Amino acid sequence: MAPECVSLLLLLMAAQVLPAASGCDRGRYESIIGDLCLAKFRFEMGGVDPGRWCSWTDTQEIYEGLTNCTFQVALRMDCFWPDQVVDRFFTQVHRVYFRDCALTGRLLHDPPVAVLAPFIAVPVLVTLLMTALVVWRSKRTEGVL
């Protein structure tokens, strides 16, 4: 193959690869996911009681919609997904909407009374029993030398 043909072939291959790799305008991408995806997410989360934001069953569909939105925007703008922009974006979303949630995503609540009562009653009874035992034992040995 002639050197000119090899150069032309390499140039054509680069023309197909490079736009996909360098076509991402990260600033614009960040702006669009903020304007489009976050706006939709905020609107949908506004319909959920803030006390239920940590409930995965109540927010799963909304969160998956946000994830899919960022992916679709990245795909259309030739951006990598996930990348640093998406990581920062989701970190901010979590700081605002999910900062008080447990790592498991479940709502925190007290255990049932049947479970909680023994954990309270047993230490109280043991403390009272030990106190009574010490008092009884100290009165019994007072007269002995």
Steps between C-alpha positions, in 0.01 A plus 500: 500500500625845417596732789237752389228233519612395849496863616155552348371180659635605842347845459159351416517264799597786730216712365253231609656438841612843618166686483344240729789526745537878489145604406387538858461858616518430874381845603196476278441141612506608864263786425254280312481228765449774758231678300322198354555199725522676836197717425289191426637324809422799723147518362437129560660503847276795584207261471649272766469588868852594624456250782481226236810601301701224667247236398642320198156378393376860483803645319641212294318586178587871531868422571521256211348766276772744607771241434355418158470870413868564570591193296284603202642854500855360513421263214362777280789736578772236446606521864626214709259372763554486789772758531612768746216732400242232578676406825493862621139535383380196695705598805316833506164326454577272794612792718170678441246218489650198676745634760296372796437155356652181635753327274252220435244748367241393757311734725624496856238398755477346846482122521170341605415511871536120526867537405568827680343408838747223594795723415368757746349274769787254547772759586260683733406178681864387527597839644219484758585139589870578546417805714267292719765227529769747609269663757386162636857370519628816674226480769567133564872539568472805729490302824781259412856588608 
